[in-house]
Amino acid sequence: MKTLNPSNRFVPTIALLILLTASIMVFSQLYNTTMETGKSLPVWTIVLSILPFLLGFWLYLFSARQRTHIQSLQTQIESLKMQVENFMKSQKKETSQEIRKEVIDHKILLEKIIPSTPTDDLVSYGEHLLANIAKNVEIVQGLLYLKDIQTELFKFKAGYAFYSETTPPEYREGESLAGQVAKNKKLINIDSIPEGYITILSGLGKGTPKHLIIAPILSPDNKTIGIFELASFKPFTSDHEELFSQLGRKLGEVLNVNK
């Protein structure tokens, strides 16, 4: 049954041989009849006898050409399939490398940002911390609050490029925007700070940043022990959010909250 399969490459040849045999048999029969009757063989009968063979030969050539065309298309399809597979593998590899690179970059930045100085003087430590953030992430102002264990109030400890005639207010969890961050233990990224909310003073004049991140400092047992606020003239990306979330966790491990 496989030999009779239409897709079998031998089928056109077999069909051609059958038509050739049939043509020869018809022609032989007509020739014998002519010899017996003594009449000459008409031209149209000769044409009629070889017509099936000619038709079969044409179909054979057509089938061979189609088969060659199909094989060429199959080769092209296989080639395209391999190219697509190689491209997908390459993209997957590049994506994996990018993800690993982002993790490595975060780790390197955290090492640069977190001060190596002792935490005995929390004011000095906080100032170094905020200065390192500004140096590596281009913030224009930063504030650090730490929780007082006795009063459970978040108190201002250090600032970067911060100027005010009064000390920043203290707050409890749930009070003010920073207090809400402390309560929820989740960073927030604000893209549009109201005019006058923060003012940056410099020798060139003053300006108002439009972008603010408030992030919690979380202890190993997942308690909020501090808050840091960072302002910038440039938008904070999701990559910044991930960096500062990790920073909050790392600071929670470094700071001695029992003092």
N, C-alpha and C positions, 0 to 999 in steps of 0.2 A: 504493500500500500504506500510505502514511502516513495517508491519510484513514480507513482502517479500523482504525488503531491504537486500542485501547480507551482509552488515555490521552488521545486527541485530544478536545478540547472540543467538536468538531462532531458526534461520534458520537451522543450522545443526541438531538440535533436531527434527524439523518438517520434514526435509528431511529423517532423519533416520526412523521416524515413518511411513512415506509414503512407503519407501523401505521395511520395515518390513511387512506392510499390503499387499504390492504387492507380497512379497515372500509367505506369508500365503495363499493368494488367488490362486497363481500359484500352490503351493503344494496341496491345497484342490482340485483344478480342476483336477490335475493329479491323485490324490488319488481316486476321484469319477470315473474317466475314467477307472482306474485299476479295481475297484470293479465291474463295469458294464461288463467289458470284461473278468474278472476272471484271468487276467494275473498279474504277480508280477510286482511291480514298479521297473524299472531299477535304479541302483545306480546313474548313471550320471544325471538322471532327478532330483533326490533329491538334488544333488550338484548344478545343474543348478538353482533349485528353491530358494536355500538359498544363492547363490552367490551374488545377488544384495544386500541382507542384510549385508553379510560379507564385501562387498566393501563399502557400506554406513557406516558401523561401523568403518572401517578403516579411511574413510574420516572424520568421526565425531571426532575421536581421534586426527587426524592430524590437523583439524581445531581448536580444543580446545587448542592444544599445540601452534599453531601459534598465536592464540588470546592471550594466556598467555604471549608469547614472545613479542608481540606488546605492550601489556599493560606495561610490564617491561621496554621496550624501551621508551615509552611515559613518564613513571615515571622518568627515568633517564634524558630525555630531559628537563622535567619541573624542575628537580633539578639543572641541568646545567644552565638553563635559569635564575633561581633565583640566583645562584652563580655569574653569569655574571652581573646581575642587581645590586646585592649588591656590587660587585667589582667596577662597574662604579660609583655608588653612593659614595663609599669610596674614589675613586680617585678624584672625583669632589670636595668632602669635603676637602681632603688634599690640592688640588690645591688652593681652596679658602682660606684656612688657610695660605698657603705659600704666597699668594698674600697679604693678610692682614699683615702678618709678615714683608714682605719687606717694605710695607708702614710705618709700625710702626718703623722699624729699621732706615729708612731714617729720620723720624721725630726725633728720639732720637739722631742720628748722627748730624743733623742740630743744635739741641740744644747744643750739645757739641762743635761744630765747631764755631758757631757765638758768638763772644765775648759779654759779658754783660757790658763791659766798655763803657763809653760815646764815641761818635764819634767826639768830639771836636778836638782831636789830631788824625788826620787821619793816620799819619805815625805809631804811637803806635798802633792804632786800627788795621791797616793792618798787622803789625808784629804779633800781637796776633792771628789774623785770620789765617795767613799762618802757624803759629806754631801749632795751633789747628788742622788744616788739616793734617799736617805732623804726628801729634800724633795719629790721628784716621784712616788715610788712607795710611800711609807709603810712602808719597812722599819724594823725596830727595832734591828738590829745588822748590821754588815758587816765583812768581813775581806778584805784584798788580799794575795796572794802573787805574787812575781815570781821567775822562774827565774834562778839564778846561772849564767852561762855557764861559768865555770871548774869549779865543783863539780857542775853540773847538778842542784842541789837547789832546790826551791821554798821560798823564805824569806819569812817574814812581813814586810810593808812598812808597812802602815797598817791602822787599824781605826776603826770608828764604833760608839760606845756599847759599846766592848769593855773589859772589865776582867778582869785575871788577874794573879795574883802571879808567874806564870812566863810566859815568851815562848812563843807557840804553836810546836809542834814543826815541824821541817823534814821534807820528804819528797821522794821521787823519784817519777817516773812509775810508776804501778801500785801504789804504797804508799798505803794508807788510801783512804777514799772520794774525797777530793779528788785524790789521785794517780791514781786510776782514771779520773776525769774528764779529767785531763791526758793520759792515755794514749789514751783513746777519742776525745778532741776533741769530746765531745758533752755538752751541758748535762743535768743531772738535776734533777728537781723532787720533793722529799720532802715528803709530806703529814703525816707523823706522826713528829716528832722524839722520841726517847726522853726521858723525864723527867730533868731535870738535865743534859742534853747541852749546852744553852745557857742561861745565866742573864742576865736583864736587870735591872740595878740602877738605881733612880731614887729621888727623894725620897719617892715614894709607896710604896716597898717594892721587891719583886723579883717577876719573873714568868718563865715559860718559854715561848718561842715554840714553835709546833707545825709551822711550815712553813719549809722551807729550800730555796734554790736554789744549786747550785754550777755555775758556768759557766766555761769555758776562755777565755783570751785568746789569740787565734790570730794569728800573723804573716801577712803577705801570701803567704808560701810554705807556709802551712798547718802551722806548727809551734806547739806550745803554749809560750807564753812567760810565762804567768801564769794565775792562778786568782782568782776572787772568789766569796766566799760571802755570801749575803744571807738574813737570817732575818726572819720576819714573824709576827704573830699572825693575819693573814688569809691565806687560801689564795692561791697564785699561779696565775693562769689561763694558758691557752695563749697569750694575747696577751702576758703577761709573759715567757713563755718565748721568744717571737719577739723581743721587745724586747731581752732580755739576750743572746740569741744574736747579734743585730746589734751590740750594744754590745761584745761580746768581739772581733768582727771590727774594729770601728772603733778600739778601743784598741790592737789589734795594729798598726794602721797608724800610730798616733800615737806610741807608745812607742819610744824608741831602744834596741833590744835589744843593740846592739853595745857599749854602755857597761858 
